[in-house]
Every structure is written in structure tokens, then in C-alpha cells.
Amino acid sequence: MDTPVRSSPLALTVLSLLSYQPLHPYGVQRLIKQWGKDQVVNVGQRAGLYRTIERLLGAGLIAVRETGRDQQYPERTVYEVTEEGRATARAWLIEMLRTPKQEFPEFPAALSQLLLLDPAEMLAALEGRREVLAASVAGLDRAAVQEAARGLPRITMLESEYLRAVTAAELSWLDGVVEDLRAGRLVWSTEQLLALAGDAEQEPE
């Protein structure tokens, strides 16, 4: 391997798709969207896809199959996975499935700074998030019905099933927080928090 390359959801997806058939970058992006993998892989910016392909190429995990041109499209490079790429994709996949990764998403970070808002602002923001989550669950339910109608096996829909379960769990938790805010059960004292902060500063290291 010429250049080490780190695993990522997009890199794994590119290697997986190229394991089925050689593709050019546009074909990779199109299949990701057609197969609904854009729910879990960010391909909104094609530049990111091209950078990932360049890294995989430099690492020897994919290779150029051919370069062609026709009247409708500019020159297109078709890539194929190498044997090393197949082995690397399997190793990445097993590791991602087996080992939870410590990630730092935005929402928990925002929750840790809620004291910047007053209760009314907090409630409005969380109610807005609740509406988005409810719409997401409804959309995932509709997609599941459509996929089932196509006769696809469950293995092809597990990521959507997982997203639905996680989103529904967050929605359920958020419902409880919003209800506690509305009912006045989620209360705090700025003075008490400042006092606790003062005590923490005095603790020995």
C-alpha cells in the first residue's frame, strides 16, 4: 500500500460498490442515492467523493479500469476494486460492526450548553427538533413500506431499520424532556449552579 488510508463510511461504501462492478464516480454517487445509502453516507458534495476515490487509488485499494469518452459526457474514469481493496473493505466492515466508536455529534454537545438559554427558548428549540424527528420517523416508515413492496430482503434495509429505532428512541426521550419543561418539573437555580462551579474550582487536582 503506497499511502495509508483511514476507514470512513464513504470509503467503505465506495469499496463495497466497486466490489459489485466497476464504476465511474458519477455511477457510484447515483447508486448510493438509488439504493438509499445517502441516509447513512454523505454524498451531498461530489468533491468529497472524488477526494475519497483519490485516497483509495493512492492506497492501492482501487485501480483504474478504463477511461472513456462519448458525445454526451466528458471523459470518465472507471474504477475497479483490487484484491487488497476487497480485503480492506471486509476488515473495515467487521471492525465498524464489532467496535462502537467514540463520536462527538452536535446534539449532545448542544445539550451540555443548555444553560445559555432561558426555559422558553429551550422549550421552543426542543419542540422544533421534536417535529423534525417525528417527520423523520414517518418518512422512514413510508420508505420501509415501499421497500417491502419491492420484495427486497430485510438485509438490504437494516440500516434504515436501525435509523428508525434510534430516531424513535430519541423522539421518545425528547417527549419526556419537553413534557417536563412544560409542566415545570425540569427546574434549576442559576445561583445553585454557580455555587457548584465555585466548589469545583476549589477542589484540589
Protein Blocks (a to p, Z undefined) as FASTA:
>chain_A
ZZacdddfklmmmmmmmmmpccdfklmmmmmmmnopmmmpcckbmklmmmmmmmmmmnop
accfbdcddfkbccdddddddfklmmmmmmmmmmmmmmccddddfklmmmmmmmmpcfkl
mmmmmmmmmmmmmmmmmmmmmmmmmmmmnopafklmmmmmmmmmmmmmmmmmmmmmmmmm
mnopagcdfklmmmmmmmmmmpcZZ
